């Protein structure tokens, strides 16, 4: 399968060349038009806050009318921030903690303790879930695409389980790419700097009967982060992964059709078909294990040691509009991933069928309901450090949801109630309801409140895994490391959250917009580790997973947008988060302090400035402050990024970006220091 994926990547990377002779004909059809960048500094705040989103209610609705904590990262935000990857772009959203772990890994979470695998955050790309059941989290190193083809990133802070199901506990992130009609013509991007090199090429044109398509390819090299944290000693507890060299190639396509002949008045059909294949290669100087123990022994393996991740996915979506009051959506996707899990490796195949129907009754009552079936097959290779029993497993998931939105007083008071009913083979039936109320007394003021329940189902590691680590414990053995084993527990129940939220949106002036959310999360039956009642034979420590913990998190999030001038847009955000959660119940003081702990900053602050100096010159600044992570002994840091862009011609943009300008480097989640960097970028449409 790995070689098939490589062939597909190469095919998709060069497929654009096959259309070279066709380009002149197609260009005549589209009138020599190419995609033009949208400058959102020219829009009013009213226009910016009425962008339609789909993630909050699984249907299009205006951002200002959502009864929830929502933030939209637009393509313009991404471009002007200088972000070169999806994780870096997520720093733009208030309430989202993004921390660099290594050259290839990030810890990303919302309203909770952060870790490499943020277990309570559901992530989607165009409605396709990329949440992995293996570790209950997201492999951010394989979530990539052409950044210029992202239309927006919708960030839902707080539970989304009533619509999206289990694991949408602390939030939902939906990365939505552009419709192919908005990516016509050629676009080439070349980026080179002190830490990374990226190149992408995309071509879009028209099909018969009004359809459009695009094909694209992208390669990048994100290589050795200056060897920071690298200690050549064989028993080093340092983060040797900081010297990884990471290379990736991917290619894909998207087609959109909207046939309309013979349809009744008001009815329409639209079809989307998209797919992608990719391969990642990681060259490591040290073996790194995904361990619960940061001090676990890493052994040198030589410069030629490497691991890989390859995969592909294919998605089809059909939307049928019967009338203004009724429409249906059918989505089907297949996802395949083969990845080295340091040091184990495995394959995961996922097939998903999702159907939903929206119906408006008597103009004030809108009902949304749906059905979903998911099939997951995985197969893992055994290794001395990681074992899954069974190593080969088939899983099925059935679910249905219903949501009723009632206009109690049209344009003044809206009531929303719904629930997801989900059955899985490990924890059985999960019911995840939500009740929301939105009150809009004035055009410039609205408030909303919500009570929701959500669950996280245990991961494969927590249910069926066995991991083994060699950990230095001088108090036990001053010479030799001690073997520590963690065992899965098939009797685990799901983790449970009850969340309470209240939010306010205020527009006191035409040029000023405020958005504030207060929240309180109560967690129960959290999965942690404890000493096994039946330890394994020998001198090893034996730990086992159990539903032995609980806790709470509370705080508030604040976002402000200010149109300082017709060509100057400023934005600021502040997040306060207090968590009181016990992650494990280990009483042995030799082991408990060594277990990798999740952590979150109590305070985070961001301010951005987007200034159009002239019609052809942009100047952008981005200041961020993140307070310390006490559980991981990471100090607070302040970062300043700057971007200068110039468009000498209409379809060419040259930009220079400096990141982390205040200091040479800083730690964010591990001993790896994120270094000061600079890059230049050429963005050419033709």
N, C-alpha and C positions, 0 to 999 in steps of 0.2 A: 504493500500500500504506500510505503514511503516513496518508492521510485515512481509510482503512478502520480503521486502528488507533485513530485519534482517536475515530471513531464507536463502536468497541467499548468504549473506555475510558469514554466518556460513558454508554453503555448500561449497563455494569456498575456504574458509580457510582450510578445511579439505580434499579437493579433492585430494591434493597431497598424503595424506596417502593411498588413494585408489590405488595409482600407486606403492606402495612399492614393492609388489610382481612382478610387471611388470618391475621394475627398472633393475634387473639383466639381463633380456632378452634384454631390450633396450640398456643397456650399452655395450653389445656385438656388437650390430648393429652400435654404434657410436665409437667403438674401445676404450672404457674406457676414452674417451676424455671429458674434461670439459672446460668450458670457461676460457681462459687465459687473464689476464689483459694486455692491451696494454700500453706500456710506451712510451708516446709521446716525452719524452726527447731524445729518441734514433732516432727520425725522424729529417730530415733536415727541414729548414723553407720552402723550396720549396714544400716539401711533405705536410707540415701542411697547407699551403695556397692553396692547390689544392684539398682540400676536396670537394666532391660534395654536394650541397645543393639544396633544391626544393622550398623554400618559396619565393624567390625573383621573380621567373618567372613561378612558378607552373610546373617546369620541372627540371630535373637534370642539373646542370651546375657547373663549377668550381668556387670556392669562388673568386679567383683572377680575374675572367672574368665578375663579376656581375657589372652592371651599377647602383650601389646603395650603400648606407651605410649599410653594413652587418657585423655582428660578429657572430661567432659560438662558443658556449660553449660546449666543448667536454665532454665525460664521464670522461676522465682523468682529465680535469679541475675541474669537480665537486668533484671527489674523493680526489684530492690533496688540494682542498680548505677547506675541512672539512664541507662544507655546508650540512645540514640535511633536508632541504626543498627546494622546487622549488623557492619560493621568495628569500631565502638566496642565491641560486645559481645565480640568475639574477643579483646580485651585481657584478658579474664577467664581465659583458658587459659594455663597455664605453657608456655614454649617457643615461643609465638607472638609474633612481633615485628610490631606494628602502628604505622605511622608516617603521619601526615597529610602529604600532599604539597601539596594545594591545597584549594580549597573543594569540589572534586568528586572528588578522587583520593586513594587511600591506597596505601601500599606494605605488603604483608602477606606474610610468609613464615615458614617453620619450618626451623630447623637449617641455614640457608644465608645467602648474601649476598642482601640484600633489594633490591628495585627496584620501579618502578611496575608492571611486569608480572613477578610472581614466577613464573618459568617452571616451577618444579619442584613446584608445589602444585596438587593437583586439588581443585576445589570443586564440591559437589553441593547441590541443593535438592530434597528429597524423592526422591533418587536420580537426578535429572536433572542431567547435567553442564552447568556454566556456564563451563567452561574454553574459551577461544577459541583457535583454531588460527592466528589472524592474527598475534598478537604472542606467543603462548604464555603466556597469563596470564588474568587475570580483570578484567573491567570492573566494578569495585565500585560505580560510580555507578548502575548499573542493577539491582543485586542488592538488592532491597528487598521488603518485604511488611509487613503489619500486625504490629508487634513483639509485641503481646499474643497473636497466634495462633501464635507459634513455640513448639513443645513443648520442644525441646532442640536444642543444637548439639553434635554429636559430633566431637571433634577427635582424629584419629589422628596422632601424631607418629612419623615414620619411614615407610619405604616401604610402600605398599599396592598395589603393582603386581601382585602375584600374583593378586589378585582384581579390582582396578579397572583394570588395564592401564597403558599408557604415560602418562607425565606425573604419575602418583601417586608421585613420587620422594621428596620430603622429607616428605610428609604428605598426609592427606585430611581435608577439612572437609565434613561433611554436615549441612545445615540442615534440620531435620525439623519440619514444621508439625503442628498438633494434628488428631486425628481429629475429624470434624465433630460426632460425638456429644458431644464435650467443649466445643463452642462454641454451645450452644443459647441462644436469646433474643437480645436486642439488647445491643450494647456500643458506646458512643461514647467516643472519646478526643479531647481537645483539649489541645494543648501549645503554649505560647507563651513565647518568651524573647528574649534579646539577640542570638541568632544564627540561630534557626530558628523556624518555625511549622509545626505538623503537625496534621492532623485526619483521623480515620478513623471509619468507621461499618460495623458488621458485624451481620448478622442470621442466626440459625440456627434450624432447625426440623426436623420429622420428615417422612419420606416413608412411603408404604405399605409393608407387609411389613418394617417395622423399619429402614428406611433413614433416614439423616439427611443434612442439607446445610447449607451456609452460603454467603452471598454477602457481598461486602465491597467497600469503596472507600476509597482513601486519597489525600490530597493533601499536599504539603509545599512549603515555600519555605525553602531554606537559602541565605541571601544574604550579601552582601559581607562578608568577614571583615576589616572595618575598613581595607581597602586596604593591609594590611601588605605590604611588599616591592614596592609599586607605584612605579615610577619613570616619569614621563611622557616621559623622553627617548626619541626614536625609536630610538636604538641601544642601548637598555637591555638588559642581560643579566639583569635581575631577573626574579623569578617573577611576571609580570604576571597570571597566572591567579588570584592570590589575591583579586582583586576580582570574580571571577565571581559571577553571581546565578543560582542553580540552582533550578528549579521542576519538580515532577513530579506526575503523576497516574496512578493505576492502579486497576484494578478486577478482581475475579476471583470464582471460586466453587470449591467442593469438595463432592462427593457421595460418600457411603460406603454401600454396600449389603452385606447379609450374608444372602442367602436360604438357608434351611436345610430347606425342605420336601422330602421324598422322598430325603434323603441317608442313606447307611448310617451306622451308629453310629460316632462318632469322626471322621466326614468333615465338611467344611465348605467353603464358598466365601465369598470376600469380594471386592468390586469397589470400586475408587476411580477417580473421574474428577475431574480438576481442571484449571483453566485460568486464564489471566490475560492482560490486555493493559495496556500502559503507554506513556507518553510523557514524555520529559524535554526540558527546554529550558534552554540555558545562554546567558546574556547576557554577552558579554565586551567589555571595553574595549580589550583588546589581542588580537592574533592570537597564539595559542600553538601551537607545533608539538610533536608527540611526537618529540623529537629525542634523539640520542645525546649531544648537546653542550649542556650547561646554558647555555653562553654564546652559543648561536645567536641571531641577531638576531630580535627580536620587534618588529613594526611596529604602530603605532596604527591601529585600524580604525574607531573611533567607537563611541558608546554603543549604537547600534542593531545592532551585529554580534551574531550569535547562531548557535548550532549546536543540533542536535537528535538525540535517539535515541528511536526507537519500536520496539515489538516486541510479540510475543505468544507464548505457548506453551500447549500442551495435552498432558496426560499421562493415560494410562489404565493401571491395574494390576489384574491378576486373580491372586488367590492361592487355590490349590486344595489343601486338606489331605485327603490320602487316609486317613491314620491318624496316630497319634502318631509313627510312624517314617518317614513319607514325605510330602513336600509339594512343590508346584511354584509358581513365580511367573513370570508373563509381564507384562512392562512395555513399553509403546510410548509414545514422546513425539515431538512436533514442536516445533521452536523457530525463530522468525524474529526477526532483528534487523536494523534499518537504523540506521546510526550515522555521524555525522560524525567522522572520525578525525583532525581537526586537522592539515592542512587538507583531506585527502582524505576521501572518504566511500564507504561500501560497504554491501552487503546480504549477509547470511549466513543460509542455511536449513539446518537440521539435522533429520534423521529418524533415529530409533534404535529398534531392536527388540532386547529383551534377555530371554532365557529362562534359568531356573535350576531345578535339581532337587536336593532333599536326600533322602538315603536312609540309614537306620541299619541296620547289619548286625550281628547277634549282640550287640546292646546296647553294644558297646565300640568299634565302628568306624562312624564317620559320614562319608559321602562327599557332597561338594557339587560339582556341576559345572554348566556353563552355556555358552550360545552367545550371541553378540552380532553384530549387523550395524548399521553406521552409514553414513549417506550425508550428505555435506556439499556444498552448492552455494554458491559465493560469486561476487559480481560487484562490481568496484571501479571508481570513476570516476578517471580520470587527473587529476593535478594537477602544477603545476610542481615540487613538492617531493617527492611520493611517487608512484611508478609500480610496478605489479605486472604481470609478463609471464609467463603470460597474465593478463589482467584478469578473465577469466571462467573458473572452474575447477570441475569435478566431482571429488569424491574419495570413495572407499569404504574402509571398514575392516571386516575380518572378524576375529573372535577367539573363542577358547574357553578355558575354564579348568577345572581340577579341583583339588580339595583334599581330603585325607584326614586326619581327626582320629581318632587311636587312643588309647584309654585303656589304656596299658600296665599301669598299676596304678590301678584306679578310685579317683577322688577323691584320688590321690596324685601320679601321674606321667602327663602327657598329651603326646603327640607329634603335631605338625601339619606336614604337608608339602604343597606345592601349587605350581602354576605357571600363568601366563597365557601363551597362545600367540596372538600378534597379528600380522596381516599388513596393512601399509599400502603404498601405491603409491610412497612416497618412499624408505623405508629397508628395505623388504622384511619378512621374518619377524623378529619380536622375541620372545625367550623370556625370561620374567621369573619365576624360581623363588624360593621362600622356604621355609625350614625353621625351625620353632619348637619349643621344649620348655618345659613348665611343670611346676614341682615345688611341691607344697603339703603340707609335712610337718605343719603345724598349722593350725587354723582361723584363727589370728592372724598367720600368716606364709606368704607364697608368693614364689617367685622364678621368673623366666622368662628365656630367652635366644633370640636369633633371628639368622639370617644371611639376607640378602635381596639380590636384584638387581633394579634398576629402570632404565628408560630414559626419556629425553625426546626426542621426535621434533622435528626442526627446524620452525620456524614458517614461514608463508607469506612473511614479510618476509625471513627468512634464506635461503629457497630461491629466491624469485622477485622480490624487491623491489629497488628502486632509490630511494634517498633522497638529497636534496640540501639542504645547509645553508650559509648564509653565516655564517662564524665569524671574529671579530676575531683576527688573528694579527699583532701589531705587529712581531714579529721578521722576518716575511716581507714584509708590506706595512703600514707604519705609518699609512696613510690609509684604504685600502679593505679591507673584509672579504674573506676568501678563501673560495672555494667548496670544500666538502668533500663528496665523493660516496661513499656506501656501496653496494656491489653484493651481491646474493644469489649463492649458490653451489648449483647443483642437484646437486652431487656430495657434499653433506654427509651424514655418517652421524649416527646418534642419539648423544646424550650418555648415558654409562653410569655407574651407581652400584653399588658393593658396600657394603652397610651391615652393621655388627655392633652388636648391642644386648644389654644385660642389664638387667633391672629387678627391683626388690624392692618388695613391699607388706607393710606391718607395721601391726598394730593392738595396740600394747602395753597400751592401756587401752581401756575401753569408750567413752571420750569422745575418743580420740585416734586419728588415722589418718594414716599416712605412706606416700608413694609416691615412689620414686626410680628414675630411668633413667640409665644411662651409655651413650654411643653413640660410634661411630667410623665416619665416612663416607669412602670413597675414590672420588673422581670421576675419570673418564677420558674422553678425546675430547670435552672441553667445547668449545663453539662460541664463538670469539672473533673479533676483527678483526685483520687484518694488511695491510700495504701491498701493493697489487696489483702483480704482475709485469708487467702490461700496462696502465699507466695510461691514462686517457682523454685525448684531445688537449686542449691548452689549459694554463692555469696551475693547474688544480684539483688537489686531492689526491684520490686514488682508493684506497678501502679495500675489502676483500672479506672475507666471512665464511669461516672454516675451522675444522676440528676440530684446534685447535692448542694446547689448554691442558689442564691437569689440576690436581688439588689434593685437599685433604682438609679435613674438619671434624670436630671432636670436642668433647665436653663432657658435662654432666650436667644433669638437670632434677629438681627437688625440689618436692613439694607436700605440704602439711600441712592437715588439718582438725581443729579442736578444738571440741568442744561445751562451752564454758566454763560454761554454765548451761542450764537448761531452756528459757530464752527468749533465749539468746545463742549465736550460732554465729560462729566465727572461722575464717578461712582464710589461708594464706600460701603463697607459691611463690618459688623462686629458680631462675634459669637461668644457666648458664655456657656460652658458646659461643665456640670459637676456630676461625676459618677461615683457611686458607692456600691461596688459589686465585688464580691469575692470570687476570684477565678478558679481557685482550687481549695481543697480541704486537706492538704498535706500537713500533718503535724510534725513530721520528722524535719528538724531544723537543718539537717545536712542537705536535704533535697529541696525543700520548699523555696528557699531564696534563689535557687538556680533555674527554676522553671521560667520559660519565656513568658513575659507578662504583656497583656494588652495595655495600652495607655492612650490618653487623649490630653491635648492641651486644654487648660481651663479657659484661657483667653486666646482669641485670634482676631486679627484686625487686618483689613485690606483697604487700600485707596488707589483708584486708577484715574488717570487723566488721558483723554483722547482728544488731541488738538490738531485740527487741519490748519497748518501754518499758512499754506497757500492751496489753491486747487490741486497742486501736484505734489505737495510735501506734507507728510504726516509726522507728528512727533508724539510719542506715547511714553508714559511713565507708569510704573506699577510698584507700589510699596506694600510689603506684607510683614506682619509681626506675628509670631507664633510663640506662645509661652512654653515653659519647660514641660518635659514628660517625666514626672517624678519616679514612676515605676521603672523606667529604663535609664534613669540618670542622664537624660538628654537636656542640655541647657536651652534656654530660649534663644531665638535668633530673629534678626531683622534683615529683609532682603529688598533690594531695589533692582528692578529690571528697566531697561530703556530700549526704545525702538525708534529708528529714524528711517522713513521710507520716502522714495522719490519715484515718480512716474514720468520719465522723460518723454515717453510716447503713451498713447492711450491704452495700449494693451501690454505694456511692460512695466513691472514694478521691481525696483531694486531696494532692498532693505538691509539694514545693519542692526543687529540686536546684541545687547550686552546683558548678561544675567548674573545675579548675585554680585553686584558691583561694590557693595559696602565692605566685603571681606574676602579673604582668599578662599575660605571654605567654612562649612558648618555642618554639624551632624543633625539629622532629622529623625532617625529611628534606630540607627545602629552606629557602630564605630566608623562606618563610611562617612566621609565628608563630601558634601556636594560642593564642587569647586566653582570658582568664578569662571565664566565661559563667554565666548563671543562667537558669533557666526554671521556670515553674509548669505543672502538669499536672492535668487532671480526667479521671478514669476512671470512667465511669458504666455500670452494667449495669441493664437494665430489661426 
